[in-house]
Amino acid sequence: MCIMELKEYLQNMTGEERDAFAVKCGTTRGHIQNVMYGYKPCATDLAVAIERESKKSVMRWNLRTDWANHWPELVSKHR
């Protein structure tokens, strides 16, 4: 498994694939793009969904700077 940033994960997808990924994550492609570029914060439930739907290619701790406050059980697993 290769852990990557959200932008890197999405860059090789077509628009349709990005739309489908967003739907699986419970959001829209536009919102994921806003998160990806830092225009909007990534909600905790969205971070979990992105991690799940990317099959852990994108980890939730790469989506939130305050991730340890939300998932302290992951601190020992981080990198």
OpenMM code with the backbone's topology and positions (N, CA, C; nanometers):
from openmm import Vec3, app, unit

residues = "MET CYS ILE MET GLU LEU LYS GLU TYR LEU GLN ASN MET THR GLY GLU GLU ARG ASP ALA PHE ALA VAL LYS CYS GLY THR THR ARG GLY HIS ILE GLN ASN VAL MET TYR GLY TYR LYS PRO CYS ALA THR ASP LEU ALA VAL ALA ILE GLU ARG GLU SER LYS LYS SER VAL MET ARG TRP ASN LEU ARG THR ASP TRP ALA ASN HIS TRP PRO GLU LEU VAL SER LYS HIS ARG".split()
positions = [
    Vec3(0.0843, -0.1185, 0.0000),
    Vec3(0.0000, 0.0000, 0.0000),
    Vec3(0.0879, 0.1235, 0.0000),
    Vec3(0.0551, 0.2169, -0.0834),
    Vec3(0.1281, 0.3430, -0.0927),
    Vec3(0.0392, 0.4536, -0.0367),
    Vec3(0.0845, 0.5194, 0.0687),
    Vec3(0.0065, 0.6291, 0.1268),
    Vec3(0.0388, 0.7565, 0.0502),
    Vec3(-0.0657, 0.8275, 0.0114),
    Vec3(-0.0473, 0.9479, -0.0697),
    Vec3(-0.1418, 1.0586, -0.0253),
    Vec3(-0.1189, 1.1752, -0.0782),
    Vec3(-0.2067, 1.2889, -0.0545),
    Vec3(-0.3322, 1.2728, -0.1415),
    Vec3(-0.4396, 1.3378, -0.0999),
    Vec3(-0.5660, 1.3295, -0.1725),
    Vec3(-0.5503, 1.3738, -0.3174),
    Vec3(-0.4798, 1.4817, -0.3407),
    Vec3(-0.4616, 1.5328, -0.4774),
    Vec3(-0.3923, 1.4290, -0.5647),
    Vec3(-0.2907, 1.3670, -0.5112),
    Vec3(-0.2178, 1.2639, -0.5853),
    Vec3(-0.3087, 1.1451, -0.6162),
    Vec3(-0.3906, 1.1068, -0.5190),
    Vec3(-0.4819, 0.9940, -0.5369),
    Vec3(-0.5827, 1.0218, -0.6486),
    Vec3(-0.6336, 1.1430, -0.6539),
    Vec3(-0.7383, 1.1770, -0.7507),
    Vec3(-0.6862, 1.2150, -0.8889),
    Vec3(-0.5595, 1.2474, -0.9000),
    Vec3(-0.5089, 1.3050, -1.0246),
    Vec3(-0.5203, 1.2139, -1.1473),
    Vec3(-0.5171, 1.0844, -1.1280),
    Vec3(-0.5257, 0.9945, -1.2432),
    Vec3(-0.6667, 0.9441, -1.2702),
    Vec3(-0.7642, 0.9982, -1.1985),
    Vec3(-0.9034, 0.9589, -1.2197),
    Vec3(-0.9680, 1.0495, -1.3242),
    Vec3(-1.0628, 0.9925, -1.3945),
    Vec3(-1.1436, 1.0739, -1.4856),
    Vec3(-1.2453, 1.1511, -1.4019),
    Vec3(-1.3122, 1.2438, -1.4636),
    Vec3(-1.4179, 1.3185, -1.3948),
    Vec3(-1.5271, 1.2269, -1.3427),
    Vec3(-1.5647, 1.1280, -1.4231),
    Vec3(-1.6683, 1.0320, -1.3805),
    Vec3(-1.6219, 0.9513, -1.2605),
    Vec3(-1.4958, 0.9101, -1.2612),
    Vec3(-1.4410, 0.8336, -1.1487),
    Vec3(-1.4356, 0.9188, -1.0221),
    Vec3(-1.4012, 1.0461, -1.0382),
    Vec3(-1.3998, 1.1368, -0.9221),
    Vec3(-1.5401, 1.1568, -0.8669),
    Vec3(-1.6377, 1.1697, -0.9569),
    Vec3(-1.7772, 1.1829, -0.9136),
    Vec3(-1.8205, 1.0593, -0.8356),
    Vec3(-1.7884, 0.9413, -0.8888),
    Vec3(-1.8267, 0.8156, -0.8226),
    Vec3(-1.7579, 0.8018, -0.6871),
    Vec3(-1.6319, 0.8399, -0.6796),
    Vec3(-1.5589, 0.8352, -0.5534),
    Vec3(-1.6246, 0.9276, -0.4513),
    Vec3(-1.6601, 1.0474, -0.4943),
    Vec3(-1.7244, 1.1439, -0.4049),
    Vec3(-1.8573, 1.0896, -0.3530),
    Vec3(-1.9361, 1.0303, -0.4403),
    Vec3(-2.0646, 0.9736, -0.3987),
    Vec3(-2.0422, 0.8646, -0.2942),
    Vec3(-1.9458, 0.7778, -0.3169),
    Vec3(-1.9149, 0.6731, -0.2190),
    Vec3(-1.8736, 0.7322, -0.0847),
    Vec3(-1.8135, 0.8510, -0.0890),
    Vec3(-1.7714, 0.9196, 0.0334),
    Vec3(-1.8830, 1.0034, 0.0948),
    Vec3(-1.9961, 1.0099, 0.0271),
    Vec3(-2.1103, 1.0839, 0.0793),
    Vec3(-2.1041, 1.2334, 0.0569),
    Vec3(-2.0371, 1.2748, -0.0511),
    Vec3(-2.0245, 1.4173, -0.0795),
    Vec3(-2.0216, 1.4387, -0.2313),
    Vec3(-1.9782, 1.5554, -0.2732),
    Vec3(-1.9688, 1.5880, -0.4150),
    Vec3(-1.8230, 1.6031, -0.4556),
    Vec3(-1.7984, 1.5925, -0.5841),
    Vec3(-1.6622, 1.6130, -0.6345),
    Vec3(-1.6152, 1.7548, -0.6024),
    Vec3(-1.7053, 1.8511, -0.6141),
    Vec3(-1.6680, 1.9894, -0.5845),
    Vec3(-1.6217, 2.0067, -0.4405),
    Vec3(-1.6912, 1.9420, -0.3488),
    Vec3(-1.6517, 1.9542, -0.2081),
    Vec3(-1.5172, 1.8851, -0.1839),
    Vec3(-1.4978, 1.7693, -0.2437),
    Vec3(-1.3680, 1.7015, -0.2283),
    Vec3(-1.2563, 1.7878, -0.2856),
    Vec3(-1.2822, 1.8544, -0.3967),
    Vec3(-1.1809, 1.9436, -0.4530),
    Vec3(-1.1544, 2.0609, -0.3591),
    Vec3(-1.2582, 2.1154, -0.2972),
    Vec3(-1.2383, 2.2233, -0.2005),
    Vec3(-1.1531, 2.1770, -0.0827),
    Vec3(-1.1769, 2.0554, -0.0363),
    Vec3(-1.0953, 1.9986, 0.0716),
    Vec3(-0.9523, 1.9786, 0.0230),
    Vec3(-0.9385, 1.9237, -0.0948),
    Vec3(-0.8075, 1.8934, -0.1518),
    Vec3(-0.7195, 2.0186, -0.1627),
    Vec3(-0.7790, 2.1302, -0.2014),
    Vec3(-0.7036, 2.2540, -0.2181),
    Vec3(-0.7009, 2.3409, -0.0917),
    Vec3(-0.7626, 2.2924, 0.0154),
    Vec3(-0.7586, 2.3655, 0.1415),
    Vec3(-0.8588, 2.4784, 0.1524),
    Vec3(-0.9546, 2.4855, 0.0616),
    Vec3(-1.0562, 2.5900, 0.0678),
    Vec3(-1.1611, 2.5609, 0.1752),
    Vec3(-1.1810, 2.4326, 0.2031),
    Vec3(-1.2758, 2.3894, 0.3064),
    Vec3(-1.2067, 2.2869, 0.3948),
    Vec3(-1.2405, 2.2853, 0.5233),
    Vec3(-1.1836, 2.1815, 0.6099),
    Vec3(-1.2486, 2.0471, 0.5808),
    Vec3(-1.1775, 1.9425, 0.6116),
    Vec3(-1.2309, 1.8077, 0.5916),
    Vec3(-1.2990, 1.7638, 0.7204),
    Vec3(-1.4275, 1.7394, 0.7138),
    Vec3(-1.5014, 1.6918, 0.8304),
    Vec3(-1.4486, 1.5539, 0.8708),
    Vec3(-1.4642, 1.5215, 0.9978),
    Vec3(-1.4124, 1.3935, 1.0466),
    Vec3(-1.4768, 1.2747, 0.9752),
    Vec3(-1.6074, 1.2808, 0.9540),
    Vec3(-1.6726, 1.1684, 0.8858),
    Vec3(-1.6280, 1.1568, 0.7405),
    Vec3(-1.6002, 1.2683, 0.6766),
    Vec3(-1.5502, 1.2646, 0.5393),
    Vec3(-1.4083, 1.2080, 0.5362),
    Vec3(-1.3267, 1.2451, 0.6321),
    Vec3(-1.1902, 1.1917, 0.6382),
    Vec3(-1.1918, 1.0397, 0.6512),
    Vec3(-1.2802, 0.9887, 0.7347),
    Vec3(-1.2936, 0.8438, 0.7517),
    Vec3(-1.3411, 0.7804, 0.6206),
    Vec3(-1.4376, 0.8427, 0.5553),
    Vec3(-1.4906, 0.7886, 0.4296),
    Vec3(-1.3839, 0.7886, 0.3204),
    Vec3(-1.3060, 0.8945, 0.3105),
    Vec3(-1.1994, 0.9008, 0.2095),
    Vec3(-1.0964, 0.7912, 0.2365),
    Vec3(-1.0597, 0.7746, 0.3621),
    Vec3(-0.9651, 0.6685, 0.3967),
    Vec3(-1.0217, 0.5314, 0.3567),
    Vec3(-1.1474, 0.5079, 0.3896),
    Vec3(-1.2115, 0.3799, 0.3586),
    Vec3(-1.2220, 0.3579, 0.2077),
    Vec3(-1.2750, 0.4553, 0.1356),
    Vec3(-1.3005, 0.4386, -0.0075),
    Vec3(-1.1728, 0.4381, -0.0911),
    Vec3(-1.0661, 0.4964, -0.0398),
    Vec3(-0.9377, 0.4918, -0.1102),
    Vec3(-0.8591, 0.3667, -0.0721),
    Vec3(-0.9215, 0.2820, 0.0113),
    Vec3(-0.8576, 0.1600, 0.0611),
    Vec3(-0.7263, 0.1923, 0.1325),
    Vec3(-0.7334, 0.2999, 0.2104),
    Vec3(-0.6227, 0.3493, 0.2929),
    Vec3(-0.5038, 0.4016, 0.2122),
    Vec3(-0.5280, 0.4362, 0.0866),
    Vec3(-0.4233, 0.5040, 0.0092),
    Vec3(-0.4090, 0.6468, 0.0579),
    Vec3(-0.5210, 0.7055, 0.1018),
    Vec3(-0.5215, 0.8390, 0.1623),
    Vec3(-0.5647, 0.8189, 0.3074),
    Vec3(-0.4786, 0.8539, 0.4000),
    Vec3(-0.5077, 0.8331, 0.5409),
    Vec3(-0.5729, 0.9578, 0.6012),
    Vec3(-0.6606, 0.9352, 0.6959),
    Vec3(-0.7326, 1.0471, 0.7585),
    Vec3(-0.6388, 1.1477, 0.8230),
    Vec3(-0.5246, 1.1046, 0.8717),
    Vec3(-0.4315, 1.1983, 0.9361),
    Vec3(-0.3671, 1.2928, 0.8349),
    Vec3(-0.3792, 1.2626, 0.7055),
    Vec3(-0.3308, 1.3549, 0.6033),
    Vec3(-0.4374, 1.4568, 0.5628),
    Vec3(-0.5566, 1.4416, 0.6173),
    Vec3(-0.6671, 1.5292, 0.5794),
    Vec3(-0.7030, 1.6325, 0.6859),
    Vec3(-0.6534, 1.6120, 0.8082),
    Vec3(-0.6845, 1.7044, 0.9186),
    Vec3(-0.5589, 1.7264, 1.0017),
    Vec3(-0.5272, 1.8511, 1.0292),
    Vec3(-0.4101, 1.8778, 1.1129),
    Vec3(-0.4355, 1.8422, 1.2581),
    Vec3(-0.5609, 1.8390, 1.2985),
    Vec3(-0.5963, 1.8071, 1.4374),
    Vec3(-0.6430, 1.6626, 1.4531),
    Vec3(-0.5997, 1.5763, 1.3651),
    Vec3(-0.6479, 1.4384, 1.3619),
    Vec3(-0.6290, 1.3660, 1.4947),
    Vec3(-0.5194, 1.3903, 1.5663),
    Vec3(-0.4920, 1.3184, 1.6919),
    Vec3(-0.5957, 1.3520, 1.7990),
    Vec3(-0.6578, 1.4687, 1.7904),
    Vec3(-0.7636, 1.5042, 1.8851),
    Vec3(-0.8900, 1.4227, 1.8613),
    Vec3(-0.9109, 1.3826, 1.7374),
    Vec3(-1.0317, 1.3093, 1.6998),
    Vec3(-1.0134, 1.1578, 1.7061),
    Vec3(-0.8928, 1.1126, 1.6771),
    Vec3(-0.8642, 0.9698, 1.6744),
    Vec3(-0.7364, 0.9398, 1.7529),
    Vec3(-0.7385, 0.9617, 1.8839),
    Vec3(-0.6156, 0.9410, 1.9624),
    Vec3(-0.5659, 0.7960, 1.9570),
    Vec3(-0.6545, 0.7032, 1.9289),
    Vec3(-0.6135, 0.5626, 1.9200),
    Vec3(-0.5215, 0.5364, 1.8011),
    Vec3(-0.5129, 0.6298, 1.7076),
    Vec3(-0.4276, 0.6131, 1.5906),
    Vec3(-0.2884, 0.6723, 1.6065),
    Vec3(-0.2641, 0.7420, 1.7152),
    Vec3(-0.1356, 0.8091, 1.7341),
    Vec3(-0.0213, 0.7095, 1.7239),
    Vec3(-0.0347, 0.5936, 1.7839),
    Vec3(0.0739, 0.4944, 1.7802),
    Vec3(0.0900, 0.4320, 1.6427),
    Vec3(-0.0095, 0.4415, 1.5563),
    Vec3(-0.0042, 0.3838, 1.4212),
    Vec3(0.0429, 0.4827, 1.3167),
    Vec3(0.0481, 0.6104, 1.3533),
    Vec3(0.0835, 0.7148, 1.2570),
    Vec3(0.2290, 0.7025, 1.2195),
    Vec3(0.2528, 0.6766, 1.0955),
    Vec3(0.3853, 0.6642, 1.0333),
    Vec3(0.4734, 0.5793, 1.1124),
] * unit.nanometer
topology = app.Topology()
chain = topology.addChain("A")
for resn in residues:
    res = topology.addResidue(resn, chain)
    for name in ("N", "CA", "C"):
        topology.addAtom(name, app.Element.getBySymbol(name[0]), res)
